[in-house]
Amino acid sequence: MNFGLTEEQQMVKDQVTRFAETEIKPIAAELDKTHRHPQEICRKLGEMGVMGVAIPTEYGGAGMDIVTYVHAMIAISKACASCGVIVSVNNSLYGFPVNTFGTEEQKLKYLTPVASGKVEGCYALTEAGAGSDAGALACKAELKGDKFIVNGTKRFITNGNVAQYCVLAATTDASRGYKAVINLIVDLKNTPGFSTGKIEEKMGILASGTAELVFEDAEVPAANLLGKEGQGFKQMLMGLDCGRIGIGSQACGIGKAALEDALDYAKERVQFGKPISTFQAIQFKLADMATELDAAELLLLRAAWMEDNHLDYEKESAMAKMYASDVAMRAAIEGVQIFGGYGYCKEYPAERHMRDAKICQIYEGTNEIQRVVIARKLLSMR
Ligand code: CAA
């Protein structure tokens, strides 16, 4: 077994880490405070190939693999969790389905600008009544001639306020459940009948916009259907399998940031005449945080390696996302505890890590849903 990276993977990892530390981390607190979409960061990451890490170069991506994507996502999220989720959605939730199920024409037109980071993409799945039960969509797409007429409202859509393109999950007939789900590519800036609704006020990842998308007799060309009718739900779940590696990596990055900040602080903070890092009560916390985060990274890299090698990685990506987000949350809470009163104040980033980590246990499938996915797979294998 080889835990090493190829020369190319190492080069990208180093390059992204350098960029994240010098250009993203210094503005993370400002982004959190102002809720500003970091457009300039997205464009620069696009130039570096990070907005489409595993997308082929002919469609604007870097032509790398998912293992590299994990390393890039961890480095970016360690610097800024909001930037992390923007990159994850662009790569996994938009990039993956268009790259995997799109026609040549669709990819050239709709994938290239997103994978090269010129504009953002998003995936519009969730609705008021369809969260964990992703097949219960009410957003309707009716084929009329050469167009789908779309009516419905999507909620909690990451990048929804800034994205130019969206993969929209809709139903052609709600009475047929998940079997009638389709995915349509929508040009959000040029679709009459589309508007952006409410922008959510959230607990964390504050520089990443979470929007309601409203479709009222919106006209989408029939040519923008991804794959065939009847395949939409499987396309969606396959995209989520890939996306869960992205969100797990985001969580792992947040946890590592909490750990590094706590390590530095524990060495500086003097109580009872000694740095608190000399006390076992603090050392044990740091040791647990580091061990759990390393285990999470290994789970993520295993899932990524399996995806790269075209193996069934549904269970492994669910395990990696669930575990990484649970240990990131624990690390962030312990980080605040090590900082004590300072950890509760905005003077230090510990409280931001805690607010940012929480969402990773919720989106891209709650951790309860991940356990359902894992258990179903385990039981089906006996
Ligand atoms: N890949 C391909 N096909 C799959 C699959 C997978 N991973 N999992 C299931 N399927 C297939 C099944 O084989 C079945 O097909 P057949 O009818 O041909 O047998 C079909 O899909 C239906 O499967 P289920 O009966 O298992 O479906 P279900 O209704 O019980 O739902 C679920 C399964 C796992 C609970 C799914 O609904 C789910 O993942 N829910 C969570 C939704 C989610 O993750 N939302 C995240 C929103 S996006 C987001 O959060 C992004 C963000 O903000 C950053």
Residues whose N, C-alpha, C, O or C-beta is under 5 A from the ligand:
A	BS01	CAA	L125 T126 G131 S132 D133 A134 G135 F156 T158 K234 L237 M238 L240 D241 E314 Y363 E364 G365 I369
